[in-house]
Amino acid sequence: MARSPAAVPPSFDLVGDEGGRLRALYETGLLDSAPEAQFDRIVRLVARHFGKPTALISLVDRERQWFKARVGCDVSETPRDNHSICSLAIEQSGVLVIPDATADPRVRDFETVTGSLNVRFYAGAPLVTPDGFKLGTLCLLDTQPGTFSADDVLALQEFAALVMDEIALRRTVHELDRLALNDPLTGLPNRTHFRQHLTHAMRRASQRSERVTLCLLDLNGFKLINDSLGHAAGDALLQEVAQRLQGCVSTGDLVARMGSDEFTIVLNDVRSAQDTDVVLRRIEDALRRPFMVAGQELWMNWSAGLSIYPEDSRDPERLLSQADAAMNRAKQAGYSYAYFNVAHDRRNPHDIEKTAALHHAIERGELQVYYQPVVTASDHRLIGHEALVRWNRPGGMVSPAEFIPLAEATGQILNIGAFVLRQAALDAHTRRIGRVSVNVSAREFEQPGYAEQVRAVLEETGVNPDLLVLEITESSLLNAERAGAVLNDLRSLGVRLALDDFGTGYSSLGAMSSLPVQILKIDRSFTRDLGREGPAGTRALEVIRAIVTLAGAMEVLTVAEGVETPLQAALLREVRCTFLQGFLFGRPAPLPALD
């Protein structure tokens, strides 16, 4: 049905920047996209409101008009040359109203009028971007002549503005999806994207009887560069390293940034160790060349660890742990890289002792629940606390960064999670902490009957369920169908639900919009750069602004974690974040003893 550009009559060569208009249209990603409920609802509402049989969201492409949403019309597009009344509508300002097309010399010979569509009445309001580009129209059609009042014109313009609001929200959602899977500094896939890719690569390799090599790479001495030359220089170095690493792998492979100065590389379709060695030699050559940063010539050393699927493990997390162990061994030995070797995979005796002690920590009264304040962003009024577990051994405090991974690995996190939940519920019921948030690990959430365990705690402690907020990690949403069922069961108990560390794990915005989550916690990795001068600070502010906008559209409250400075608090208030949490307002601490 498409015609060549030469076939478009001069009257359809729109006045103004047609190239810019088309770029604006293509940037929306709407053309030839699948039906979307929000746009379908609008055309149904418009048709009912005006009492017309046909309503369309018509996007005017170079040679055609394509209908993003339609009611009362069987075709999805028509040529633009001698069919498109919508092209006339976007040539003029305001709403184009044609009471009787057969009597209008501009359109009476159009095939849409003389052909099977038999259009007699037309009213079309342009869909205008903030930059003034007209993407198409929201239009009404009828096979009978009709009238259209001044109030009708205003109403159709309002509906067209609603369409543009949905387009803007759609772009925000897509941008956040992109941000959720990519590192904003380097543009590389992030930790979430890496995990998804590794899982798919392992599944494909299993089907083809091939191997996958996982490489974990760390830059040695990177902290010194940050401390001596500044974070801007460190950022520039990371960007250059990312580019060089990407140049070392094939298109089907993946280079991801895991955080700070740590990168992962997934090599697909590996048939022998030689295939991996070729890539490692490229990396050695690429990183051996000096880097020019802040006007200085720098040389970087690096260490890498490699593990291979399926020989070393068939579990993605285990494979990553093995690569990490191999990287540490390479670092200690002074090598550039080392392969995982099962002979070196022995648990640290210190970890074994700590794991055994952790089994008895609850009964010995060594675990304590600390509380960190959560305040309103508008006036810093205290509205609740987050419950955080601490381990106070006779020899001193053990960092959560040390014992939580051990608890996760050994399954003790289930007992610890139940202890914290019960203690926090008791404190909310009997003491002066108001609403309290409790972290729920993925292993706890995945237990059969988890909602029933929460119900039992509510009944035992007598706490008002509305005072309890359960913070669910994004990794718990991997099985969206099961997660939705569990969350609905929890919500039916009256507790509130929060999505924790948003943007650092599995981020399905489509799934999130359908889940009964009332609060979204913005991870501290997004607030860390907030208030800094330069691109990093600007990026952080815009990302948080987009997250808050999306949360507002879904009627979800937001909590920004890791707030440490008055400037960060002011900026978060400016973008309308709901609540704040961080050292600026208080460090985690135990409750004072009861009198």
N, C-alpha and C positions, 0 to 999 in steps of 0.2 A: 504493500500500500504506500510505501515511502516514495517520494519523488526527489529528483535531484534538486540542488539549490537553484539551478537555472530555471526550474519550472515554477518557482515561487514568484508570483506577480509582484511588480514594484510596490503595490499598495500594502504588501505584507512585509516589506523590508522596514522593520520598525524604526521610527525616528529615534536617534540617540545611540547609545552604546549597545548594540545588539550582541556583540561578543561578550561584553561584561554581563549582560542579562543572562545569556546562555551559561556562562561560567557560574553565576549565582544559582541558576537552576540545577546544574550538574552537581554543585557542591552540597546540595541538600540530600543527595543520594535517594531521592524519591522515585525518579523515573524507573519504570519496570520493576518496582519493588512489590513485595507481596502485600495483599490486603492487610490493613491495620484497623483494629476495632474503633479507635478514637476518631478516625476520619469517616469511617462508615456511619458512625453514630451521628456525626454532624450533617451529612447529606440527608439522612432519614429525617432528622429534626427539621432541617430547612424545608424539605418537601412538605412535611405535615404543617409547618407554620404558615406557609404561603398557599397551601392547597393546590400544589402543582404536582403533576405525575412524575416529573423527572427533575433530579438535581444532580449536579456533577461538580467534582473538584477536577478542573481541567488544567493540565500543565502544557504550555505551548513550547514545543521543542522546535528545532530548526526546520523540520519538514513535516511535522505531525503535531497533533494535540492528543495527549495521552491522559486517560482518566484515572487518577489515583483512587477515587471513590465514586460510586455511582449508584443511583436508584432509579428504576424505570427506564433503563437503557441496557441493551444487550451487548453492545460493542465496547471494546476497551480502548480504542483509539480511532481517529479518522485523519486523513491527510490534511495538511495545513493549507494547501494551495487554493482549492475552490470549495472547501467545506467549512473552514474555521471562522465562525462568527466571533469566537473568543479572541482571535487575532485582532479583530476590530476593537474589541473591548479593551485590550491592553494598549492600543494605540492612543486612546483618549484618556482624559482624566475623569474620575468619578465612575458611576455605574452606567453601563450601556443598557438602555431599555428599548426594545423593539416590540411595540404592541401587536403588529401584524406584519410578519416577514414578507408575505406575498405582496404587500403594498409598499415595501421599503426598497428603493432602487439599489441600495448598497448590497443587499443580500438576497433579493428575490430570485436570482438565478443560481444561487448556491445549491449544491446537491443536497445539503442538509434540509433545504426548504422544498426543493422539487422532487427529491427522491423518497426512499422508504421511511426516513426519519420524520418527514412531513412537519418540520418545525414551523409553527406560526408565531408563537410568542417566545421572546427571549429576554432575560434580564441577567446581566453578568457583572459582578464586582471584582475588580482586579485584586490579585494576591500580591501585595507589595512588601518587599524586604525593607529593613531599616535604612538601607542604602538607596532606596528608591527604585530598585529593579522589580519589574512585574513578571512574576513567574508564570502566571496563568490567571484563571478566574474561578470563583465560586459562582455557578450559574444555574438558572432555572429555565426549563423548556416546557412547552405545551403544544399540543397539536391544534389548539383552539386559540384564536386571538384573545388578548386579555389586557387589563389595565394594571398599573403599578403606581401607587401613591408615593408622595414624598416620604411619608413614614415608612413605607415598604423599602424605599431606597436606603434609608438610614439603617433599618433592621438588617438588610442584606449586607451592608458594609460592616456592621457589627459581627455578623456571622463570618465574614471573610477575615476580620481581625482575629476571630477565634481560631480559624484554620491556621493563620500565621503563628499564633501562640503555640499551637500543637506542633507545628514544624520546628519552632525554636526549641521546644522541650525535647522533641525527638533528637535534634542535633546534640543537645546537652547530654542526653542519655547515651548516645553513640560515642560522644567524646569521653564520657566517664568510663564506658566499656573499654575504650582504647587505653585510657590512663590506667585502668585496673590491670591491664595486661602488659604495659610497657613502662620502663623506667623513664621518668621525665627528664633526667639529666642526659643520659646517653642515647635514648631512643631504642635501646635494646629491649628485648623481652625481659620481664621481671620474674620474680620468684614464682608467682602464680602461673604465668605463661610457661615457664620452664617445667614445672611439675606436670602440667597438662601435656606438653610436648613429649616429655620423657615417657609418660604412661602410654601414649599413643605409639611412640617409637618402639617400645618394648613389645607391645601387642603385635605390631606389624612384623617385627623381627621374628617373633615366635611363629607366626604364620608362614614365614619364608625361610625358616631355619637359618637365620642370620644372627649377627651379634650387634649390640649397641655398646659403644664406649662412652663412659661418662668421665669428664675431666673437670676437676675443681681447681681453680687457679687463683692465687693470692699474690698481690704485689707486696714485696718486702720493703719496709722503710717508708711506706706511704704516709704514715702519721707525721714523720719528720718533715715531709714536704708541706703538709697542711699547717704544721706549727710554725715553720720557718718562712714560707712564702705566702701563706694565707689560703683560705678555702677556695677562693676564685681560681688560684693556680692549681689546687688539687682537683677541682672540677674540670678544668681544661685538660689536665693530664688524663683523667679518667675517660674523657670524651675521645682523646687521641688513642688511648689503649683500646677502647671499644672498636674504633674504626679499623685498627690494625688487626685485631683478632678476627673481625668479620671477614677481612681479606684473606684469612688463612684457611677458611673452611669452604665446603661446597654449598650450593644453594639449598640442598635438602637438609643440611646440618643446622644446628642452632647455637648461637652464642647469647647468653643471658647474663644480666647483672643481678647478683644475689643480694647486694647491699655493700656499702662502703667500698672497699677495694677488692671485693671477691667476685669472680666470674665463674660461670659454668659453661661447658661446651658439650653438646650432645652430638656424637658422630654416629650417623645411621649407616646401615648396610655395610657393616664392617665384616670382612671375610677373614682377615688375618691381622696379626700384630703389626705387620709391615704397613697396613693401611693407616693405622694410628700413628706410627712412627713418622710417616710422611708429613702429617699435620703438625706433629710436635716439632719437627725440624723447621717447618714454616713459621711456627710461633717463635722459636728461638731466633730465627733470622729477623723476624718483624720487631721483636722487643729488644734485640741487641742494638738497634739503631738508636741514637740519642733522641731525646724529646726536647723541643724548644718550648719552655714554659716561663712566662713572666720575664722574657728576655734572657733566660738562662738555659744552658745546655744541661740536661739531666739524663742519667743512665739509670735504668730500673732493673733490679733483680726480681725474680719471681720464683714461686714454688707451686708445683701442681701435683695433684694426686689423681690416679686413674683407677676406675673399677669397670668391670666388663659384665654385661648381661649376655647370656644367663649363667656363665661360669661362676661368678662371684655371688650373685644373688638374683632372685626373681622379684624382689620387692623394691620399689623405687626408693623408699626412705632408707632401707638398708643399703642400697647401692650408693646413695649419697653419703651415708655415714662411712662407708668403706673408702670412698674417694677422699673424704675428709681425713680419715686415719692415715691414708697413704700420703696425703699432702703434708701432714704434720711430720711424718717420718722423713720425707724429702727435705723439709725445712731443717729438721734437727741434724740430718746427715750432710747438709750443704749441697744437695743435688737440686737440679732444676725440676726434676719430676721423679715420681716413683709409682709403680703399679701396686695395687693392693695385693697383699700376701697374707693368706690365712694364718701363717705362722706368727704374724705380728698382731693378729686380731685377738688379743687377750685383754680382758677387762682390767683396768687399773685396780690394784689391790685396795687403794684408798677408796675407790668407788664401791667396791664390794663391801668394805666395812661400813660405809655411809649408807648403803642400801639396807643392810641388816639393821642398823640403828634406826632408820626411818620406819621400819616395821613396828617399832615399839614407841615411836615418838608421841602418838596420841595418848596411849595408856600412861606414859610417863609425864604427861602434861607439858611436853616440850613445844608443841605446836600452839601458836597464838594467832588470833585474828586481829589484824591492825585495820584501821579505817582511814581512808583519805577523803577529804572534803570535796563535794561537788557544789558549785555555786552557779547562780544565774549570771549570764553574760551581761545583762543590762545594768544590774546594780550590785553584783557580787554577793547577793544574799545567799546564805547557806540553805540548800534544799535537800541535801542527802549526803551519803558516803558510799564509797566502794570498799567492799571487804577484801582484804588481801592477807594471805597466810604467810606467817613467818615461823622459822624453826630456830628456837633458842636452845641449843645444846649446852651441856655443862661446860664445854670448852669454848663457847661463844656462839654468836649468830652465824647461821649458814645462809649464804645468799640464795634467794629463790632461783637464780640462774643456774645454781649447782644442783639443788635437790628436786626442782620441778621436772627437769628432763629425766632424772632417775625414776621419779614417781610415775611419769608417763610410760617409760620403757618397761617398768616392772608391774604395772597395773595398780600400784598403790594409790594412784591419783583418784581412784574410785572412793576409797575410804577417806582420803583427805578432803575430797570435794564434798562428801556427805557431812563430814565434821564442820567444814566452814559454813555450809548452807544452814545446818541446824543452829550453830552458834550465832550467825548473823540474824537468823529469824528470831532467836531468843532476845538478842540485843535490841532488835527493832521493836519487839513487843514490850520489853520490860525497862528499857533504858532510853536515853535521850539522843538517838541518832536519826530519827525520822526514817525517810525512805533509804533502803540499803540495796546496793547492787552486788551480785555474787557472780563470779566467773564460773562458767560451765565448760569443762574440757570436752573435746570431741569424743573421747572415750566414755565419759559420763553420759553425754547426750545420746550416744549410740546404744546404750544399755537397753535391753528389753524392759519395758515397764518403768522407764525413767519418770514419766509424768506421775505414776502412782507413788513413787518414792517422794516426789515433791509434795503430793497431797498428804502423805503421812506426816511429813515435817510440819506442814501447815496445821494439821489437826493436833499434833503433839505440842507445838509451841503456842498455839492460839493466836499467832500473828495475823494481823489484817493482810490478806494477800496483796492488796494494792500497795503496801509498803515494800514489797519484795520485787526487785528487778533481776531477772536472769539474763546474764550477758552470754550470748551464744557466739562461738567463733564461726568465721566464714567457712572453714573447712567442714563444719557440721552440715553445711547445705549441699554437699556434693551429691547426695541422693535427695533431690529436691522433693520428690513425692513423699518419701518417708519423713523428711524434715518438716514438710508442711503439716503432716498428720500429727507429729509430736508437738509442734508449736501450737497447733489448734487445741490439742488436749491441755497443754500448759495454760494457754490463754483462757480456757474455760474454767480453770481454777481461780481466775481473778488476778494472777500475777502479771507483771509487765515484762515485756521482752525487748532486749536490745541486741543489735548486731555489733559485735565487738571488733576492734582493730580494722575498721572498714578500709578496703583497698589493698590489704597486704596478703590476703588469702584468696579463696575462691569467691569471685564477685560476679554473680549472675543478677544483673539489675532487673531483668525481666522476672526472675523468680522472686527477688526481694519485694517487688511491687505487689505480688500476690500473697505474700506471707504476712501473718498478723504481728508484725514488728512495729513497736511504737517509738523506738529510740535507735538512732544510728550513732555509733561512737567513731569519731574521726581519729585515725591512728596518729600517734606522736610523730611518726616519720613525715607526715604532712605538715605538722606545726613546727617541726624543728627549725626549718629555714625561714619561718614567718618572721618578718621584721628585719631580715638581713638585707643589706644593700645589694643591688645587682640582679642578674637574671634569676638566680635561685630564689631570692625572696619574692620576686614578682610572680614566678611560676607557682610557688607555694600558695600565695594569696589567691590567684586565679583558680587553682585546683580546688581550694577549700570553698571559694565562692560558688563554683559549679556544684560541688557536693551539697552544700546547704540549699541551693536553688532546687536541686532534684529532690532532696528530702522534703522541702516545703511543698513541692508539687504533689508528693505522695502523703502529705500531712503527717510526716515523721519528724520528731524532735531530734536535735543534734547535740552531742557532747564532744568537745574538742579536748583531747588528752595532751599531756606534756606541756602545759602552759607555764612558762617560767619567767616571763618579763611583762611589765605593764604595757609595753608596746604591742606584744602579741595579743594580750587581752583586749586592747582597744581595737585592733584590727579585726579580731573575731567578733566583737560586738558590732562593728561596722558592717560586716557581711551577714549579720543577723543569725549567728550561731546561737543556740538556745542556752546551753550550759557549758561551763568550763571546769577543768580539773587539771591540777599540776602543782608543782612545788611553790608557785607564786601564792597559792591559797592554803597550802599546808602539806606537809609530808605525811606518809602513812604513820599512824601511831596507835598504841593500844588505848582503850577507853579508860578513864580514871576509875579507880576502885569505888565501889558503892559504899556509902556511909553505913 
